[in-house]
Each structure stands twice: as structure tokens, then as C-alpha cells.
Amino acid sequence: MTSEEIEIPEPEPSRIPEQDQEMTFFEHLNELRRRLLRAILGLVPAVAVGWIFKKEIKDFLVAPLQPAWERLNLPGEAVLRFAGPADAFMMYMKNSLIAGVLLASPWIFWQLWMFIAPGLYKKEKALAIPFIFFSTLCFAGGAIFGYKLVFPEAFTVLLGFSDETLVATLFVKDYMPFFRRMLLAFGIVFEVPVVVAFLAGAGIVTWQQLLKFSRWWIVCAAFISMLLTPQDVYTMIMMLIPLVVLYFVGVFVAYLISKFQKKPKS
């Protein structure tokens, strides 16, 4: 049999990169610099909007403290104090920055995707819009879950150790970093199904592998919740439950993706 008679099967269209050309190390660095610059340019006006509404953001972050304060009948009102001259200014700056990141998150996710997209195949690139949309939605959902359901009860538990000789006095430099860190932690936790579904959609893992790994994920979730929370039992459980439940949601989505991909085209 001659070489002309040998038929070489063509690769599947979904596995052919749209731009099949290699980039040098310095070209990758240049592309990374360009995407970072664009992300920052989109972040600046979002941070400016956060600064305009800095007092409203501050009131929003302090609000979950009030129910716990009233429930425990603590003296005075739920207010924050600052000792250093620049503490209030730095609080407003950091709050505006966090608000700007949240506001510009779709644009930032898009720049991240455009950086990694050239190395992906056509099928993986088709996940761009769903990835950006659900990443933003899940992050916001996690932050709202923590803000509405977890923080008021967590503050009740943590401030419940106050008594006549142990009075709670909350300072800006202690409260705000703690609150922002917890808000960010719950937002990241809710990204679990997006990550799991993306890995399955890209063909990196299967839903069977994810299901088999679930017993180890429960152990990992317990460890993650212990690291990200102030280690009171209530907050740890309220982070552990979404970590486990959302993982299985991601496994179910991975199962649906596998069935859709195997569905014969008419």
C-alpha cells in the first residue's frame, strides 16, 4: 500500500484551535500585560463610582451588625470607631476598591478569558459567555448569601461573649477587613459549580470522576471552611454546607453536559 492510498483521518472540528500558532514566552508576557492594562482601565471608573457612594457602602457593610447588637441588648448602638487619623480614609479607599472590583468583574473575567482563549479549542471557547455570566452571578449570590443569612447570626455568636466586664468596642481597622474577607470568601465559595462545570465542559474531567472524588471533596470543604471563617461553629457550618451542596450541583451540571455532548447531531 502506497502512501497515497493511506487515508489520514481529519481531526474533529471541535478539537481544532482557531488560531493554531505558537506564541513565544515574551509574546505571552506582552499579551498578559495588555490584558492587565485593559482590566485596570476598566477598573478605574468602577472604583470612582465606589468612591462616590462610599458612605452608602459603609452603611451597607455595617448593617448586618445592627440585628446582632439589638438581639444581645448591648449598650449603645452598633457603631464603628477609629483611633488612627487615616483609618477612616483608608476604610473608604479599600471599600471603594472592593466595590469597583465587583462592579467591573464581568470586564475583568472577560479579559482573563481573552488571555487564556488562544490556547483553547473551539468547543472550550464556546464556554466563554456562560463562564463569564455564571461566574459573576455565582459570586454575587455567594456574597448575598453571606450578607443576608450568615453574617447577622455569626455576629450574634461572636458578640455573645460580651458581658458587664467584657464590653464590645468595634474599630474600623478590625471590623472592615474581617467583613470584606468574609464577603469575598463566600463569593469565591459559590464559584465551585462554575469551575466544576467548566472542567467537565472542557473535557478535562468527567462527571463520574467528580462523583468519585466527592468523598475527598467533603474533607477538603471542611478544611477550607475552617481556614476561611473565624472558626466559630455556626460560620464554619454555613460555609461547609454550600461548599458540599454546590459541588454536587456542579457534578449534576457536568452530567447534563456529558449527555448533551453525546447527543447525536441531526
N, C-alpha and C positions, 0 to 999 in steps of 0.2 A: 504493500500500500504506500503510495507516494504521499509527500507532504501536502500536495494539492487536494488529495482525497480526504484528508483528515479534517473533520469539522470541529471547529473550536466553538463551544457554546458561549453565547454572549452573556455578560453579567446582567442580572436583573436591573431594570431601570431605577428601582428604588435604592439600589446599592451603589449607584454611580455618583460620585461627587460632582456637583455642578461646576466647580472650579478646581479641576484636577491639576493643580500646580503647587509645587512645594515652595514654602517661604523660608528664607534664611533666618537665623537667630535674630539678627538686627532688624529684619523686616517685621518679625513678630513684636519686637520691642517698640518699633515705631508705630505699629498698629495699636498696641496696648496704650502707648502714650496718647495717641489720637482719641481713642475711646474714653480714656480717663479725662482728657481735656473736655470732651463733649459732655460727659457726665457732670463735671464740675460746673460748666457753663449753664447747664440746665438746673443745677442745684442752687446757684446763687440767687436767682429771683424767687425760688421757693423759700429759701432762708429769709429773704427780705419780707415775704408775706408773713412768715412766722414771727418776725420781729414786730411787725405792725400789730399783730394780735397777741403780743407777749403776755399781757395781763390776763386776757381771756384764757390763754393756755395755762398760765399759773393757777388760775381759779379752777380750771378743769382738772389739773393734777392734784389739787388739794381736796377736791370734793369728796372722794371716797373716804377721807379721814373723818369727815363730819358724822356719818352714821355711827361709827365705832365710838367716837367721843361721847355722843349723846347716850348710846346704849350703856356705856360704862359709868355714866354720870361723873365724868372727870371735871375738875374745877376749870372755870373759864371757858374759852371757846377753842375750837381747833384752828390754831394759827401757827404760822411758821415764824421763827425768829432768826436773825443773822447777827453774828458777832464781828466779822471782818468787814471793813468798809467796801470791799469789792465783791462780797458774797452775793448780794442781790443782782448786781450787774452780770456776774458770771453765770448765775442761775438763768437769767433771761437769755443770755447768749447761747447756752447749751440747750435750753428748751427750744429756742428758735431753730437751732441746727437740727435737732431731732425731728421737729415738725417739718422742716424743709426736706429732710431725707424721706420722710413718709409721703409728703406731697409729691416729691419728684421720683418716687420709687418706680412707677411704670417706665419713665425715661431711663432710669439707671439700669433696670432689668433689661431694657431694650438694648442699651449699649453693651451690657455684658453678653447678651445673646449674639449681637453682631460681631463680637470679638471671637467667640467660640464657633460660630456658624460655619466659617470656611472649612473647618476640619470635620464637619459632619456630612452625612449622606442626605439625599433628598428626603427620605422618609423622616429622618430626625429633624430636618429643617422645618418640616410641616408642623412640628410641635411648637413653633415659636410663639404664635399668638396665644394658644391655650396656656403655654408656660407662663407668659407674662401676666395674662389675665388672672389665672388661678393663684399665682404666686402673690400678687397684690391682694386679691380677695382673701386668701387664707391668712396672710399676715395681719390684715386689718381685723379679720374675725378673731384671731388669737388675742390681739390687743384688746378688743372689745370684751371678749370672754374674761380676761384677767381683770379688766377695769370694772365690769359690772358684777361679776359673780365671785371673784376670788379676793380682790383687794379689801373690800369692806369687812369681810369675815376675817381675813388674815390680820388686819389692823386690830380687830376686836380681840383676837387671840394674843397678839404681841403686846398690845397696850393693857391687856387684862392683868398684867403683873404689877400694875401700879397700885399703891395704897397710900395711907396717910403719911408714911415716911419715905415713900418712893414715888416721886411725882414726875410725870412725863413732861418733858420740855423738848420740843422738836425744833431742830435747827435746819435751815435751808441746805447747808452743805452736807448734811447727813440724809435728810429725807429725800431730796430730789434725785441724787444719784441712785439711791435704793429703788425709788419708784420707776425711774427710767429704765434701770437694768431689768426689773421685773416685767415691765411692759414689753421691752424688747425680747425677753426670754419667752414669753407666751406667744408673741408674734412668730418667733422662729420655730417654736414647737409645732405650731399649726401648719408649717411648711412640709411636714412629714409626708402627707399623702401626695403632694405635688412632686416631691423628689422621688418617691417610690413609683408613682405612675410614669414619670419621665424615664426612669431607668428601664421600666418594662416596655414603654413605647419605643425606646431606642434599641431594644433588643439586647440590653446588657444583662438583664436578669429575667427570669420567668416567674409567673405567679406561684408555681409550685416551689421554686427555690425560696421565694419570700415567705411562703407559708411555713416551710420547713425551718426557716430562721426565726420564726415568731417567738419561740420559747426563749431564745437568746435575746431577742429584742426586748422582752419584758424585763430581763435583768438589766440590759443597757438603759432602758427607760427609767428604772428605779434609780440607777446611778446618776443619770442626767438630771432627774428631778431633785435629787439630793444636792447636786452641785449648784443648780441654778436658783434654788429657793433659799430662804433664810433658815431652813431646816426645822421649821415647826411642822407638826404632823399634818395639819389641815392643808397648808400650801403645797406640801410635797404630794399629798394625795390628789389635790386638784390639778397638779401638773402631770402626775403619773397617769391618771385616767385618760386625758386627751392624747397623751403620747401613745398609749396602747390602742385606744379605740381608733385613732386616726391612722395608725399603721395598718390595721385590718381594713379600714376604708380604702387605703392605698392598694392593698392586696386585691380587694374586690374590683377596684378600677383596673388593675393590671390584668385580672381575669377577663374583664369585659374587652379590654384592648386586644388580648390574645384571640378572643373569639371573633372580633371584628377583623383582625388582620388575616385570620384563616378563612374568612368568608369568601367563597369564590366569586370572582367578578363576572357579572352577566354580560 
